[in-house]
């Protein structure tokens, strides 16, 4: 996902809060492939920290979200301040539980 309107629409969907991230899920109209988006704000840290967090989110999406993703759904991961310090395995367990 890359359009702002898609992220705003996802914000109206279901929200799961964990210590490392917030997961938004939104059901779209039609029969389309699932989409994943990531948001990491400047509150999290500088560009290096934000990019590291987005790389982790991409890996989590491939490992955890892709096998269980449903059509017509948007999944948005929003980084939280404690997420970069959390272990990858912990983030994966939290994401699996949030789905």
Protein Blocks (a to p, Z undefined) as FASTA:
>chain_A
ZZfklmmmmmmmccdddfkbccdddddedjddddddddddfklmcfklmmmmmmmmmmmm
mmmmmmmocehiacdddddfklmmpcfklmmmmmmmmZZ
